[in-house]
């Protein structure tokens, strides 16, 4: 299947001016998290923003040597973000927003739109021990709904039925963020919505892995970023507009 972009209804109060964050020819504005330069492994390949590395097993992956990147030229508050992405078999990544630097990693502050190979990831990685630690005790060897593509990682699950193209093919994601509602889309279809910092949201946070992260989703403005999670990645047509 090809990447589908059935455009959702226009976000309220959106400007008509899309800001291109990657146009296929330049990596201007992009750099490593907590650094001033791009980390090793990121380049432009066939007009895509590409991260090249051998697949690392989940248990062997060294997070202290990650190659996470951010669009460091500007922080965004309320926005509509669109990006197309492709991962390999067993691939894993994420789209993060409201990132703040000076912390050990994205997870300290930023919500995540999960990107992962729903079909094959659990077959290629031993998930049981880590899943049990965070309370996913039912079928811990499998991906939990909160870990699957288009979920708000560890907070809100995406719809179980989704139009997800398999690993190696392009997918599109869209995030619409306002203080009243956050909506995640996958290939043009709405996957979830929630109100940030609502009482219901606070209850979820208090019973999730984020209960031990006091600065998680604390900031209402920050950088957009992509996660290196031990596998190759490709992104294209990255654009944003302020709401």
N, C-alpha and C positions, 0 to 999 in steps of 0.2 A: 504494500500500500504506500502511497505517497503522502507527504505531509499535507494535512488538511487544515485550512484556515477559514472555517465558517465563522465570520466575525460576529462577536456578540454585540448586543445593543450598545450604543455609544454611552460611555460613562457620563453621568451628570456633571456639569460644570467643567468638562474637559476643554482644553484649548485644542485648536485644530493643528497645532504645530508639534509634530513629532520631532524629537531630538535623537539623531542617530548616534548610538554609542559605539557601533562597529559597522563599517560600510563595506568590509571585504578587502580593503586596500591598506588600512592603517590601524595600528594598535595604540594610537595616540590616546592618552588619558588612562590607559590601563597599566596597573602596576601590582606588585605583590602587596598583600596585607602586611601592615607595619613595615613597609619598605618603600624605597623610591624608584625601584627598577622592577622590570618583569623578571619573574623567577625562571630558572632553566626549564625548558620543555615546552614553553608556549611560543607559538609562531603562527604565521598565516600560511595555510596550505589550501590551494584551490579555492581561494577567496573565503575561507572559513577560519575562525579563530580556533586553533587546534592545540590540544595538549597531548603530547606523545610520551608514553611510557609503557613498560611491560605491566601486565595485570599483577597486582599484589593481593595476596590472600588477606581477608579481613583481620585475622589474628596476627598477621605479620606486619601489617601496615604501621608505619611510624608517623604518627600525627605531628610530631615535633619537626618533621622535615617536609611538611606539606607544601604545596605550591599554589595555595589559594590566591585568587586575584580579585581586585576590586576596580571599579571605574572611579579612579581617585580624583578626577577633576571637579566633581560636584557631588554634594549630598542632596538627597531627595526626600521630601516629606510625604505629600499626597500625590499619587501617581498612577499611571497605567503603563505597565511594562510588557513588552512583547519580545519573545526570543524563540528561535528555532534551535534545536539541539539534537545531537546524535551520540549514542554511547555504544560500546562494544558489548558482546555477550558477557554477562556478569558485571557490567559496568554500574557505577554508582557516582552520583554527584548531587548538586543542589543549587538552587537559585536563592540567594540570601538578600535581604533588604534591611535598611536601618542599621547597617553595620557601623560600629564605632571601633576605632583603633585604640591601641594601648592595652588591649586584653590579650590573652593567650591564643584566642582564636575566634572565628565567627560565632561559634555556639554560645559564647558568653553573653552576647547581646542580641543576636539577630534571628528573627524567624526564618524558617526554611521552607521553600517549595521543593518537595522531594523529587529527585530524578533517580531512577534505579531500574535495573532490568527485572521487572516483576516476575517474569517467567523463569529465569535461570539463576538468579542471585543466590537463593537459598541452597541450590544444588551444588554450588561452587564454593560456599563459605560455611563454616561452622558457627551458627548463630546462637545455639542453645544457651551457652553459659552467659553471654552478655544479655540476651533477652530476659533470662530469669532474673538477672540483677536489677533490671529496670521494671520488673513486674509483669512481663509478657510471659506468663506461665502456661498458657494454653497453646499447645503446639509450638513450643519455643524454637524448634529447629527451622520453622518457616517464617517468612516475613509476616509481621503483624500488619493489619490494615493501616496503622499509623505510620508504617515504614514504607508504604508503597507509593508509586509515582502519583504526583499531584496532591498528596496529603500535605497538610501543614504539619511538618514532621513532629511526631510525639504529642500532638495536640488535637488535630482534627483529621479524620480519615477522608480520603476521596471516595467518590462513588465506587462501588464494587464493579459495576459494569462501566467500562470506559473504552473509548476508541484510541487505544494505545498501539502504535506501530511497534513491531519487534525490534530488538537490538540490531544496530546496523542500518536502520532506516531513520529518516527525519521525523521529528515530532515538533509541534509548536506549543508554547505555554504563554499564558497571559495572567498577570497579576494586577488586580485593581485594588488599590489601597486608599481608604479614607477612614477617619476616626469612627464613622458610623457603620461601615461595613467593609469587609475584605472578601474578595471573590477570586477564586482560582479557576482557570480554564485549562483544558487540555484539548488540543486540536479543535478548538472552537466550541467545545461543550463545557458547560459549567460543572465543576467537580465538587465544590464546597463553598460555603460562605459562613462568616462569623463576624461578630462585633468585638473588636479588640478591647481589652480591659473591662469588659462587662463582668457582672458577677459570675455568670456561667463560665466565662473565659478564665477568671481568677480561680474558680474551683478546679477547672481542668489543670491549670498550671500547678496548683498546690498538691495535686495527686499524681503528677507526671515526673519525668526525670528533671524537669526544669525547676522543681521545688528547691533544688540545691544550687540554682543559678540566680542569684539576687538581681542581676542586671539583665536577665533575659527579657527582651521586648520592652525594656524600660524606656528606650528612646523613641521619639516619634519622628526622627529625622536621621538619615545616615546614608551610607554608601550602598550601591548595588554590587554584588559579588558572586563569583562562581567557585565551587569547591572542587579541589583535587582530592579524590578519595581512592587513590590507588588504581586508577584505570584511565585509558585514553578517553578524550572528550573532543567534541567539535560543536561550535556555536556559530550562528550566522543570523543576519537580519535582526540585530539587537537594537531596539528603539524604545523610547520612553516619552511620555508627555505628562506634564504637570496638571493636577486637578485642583 
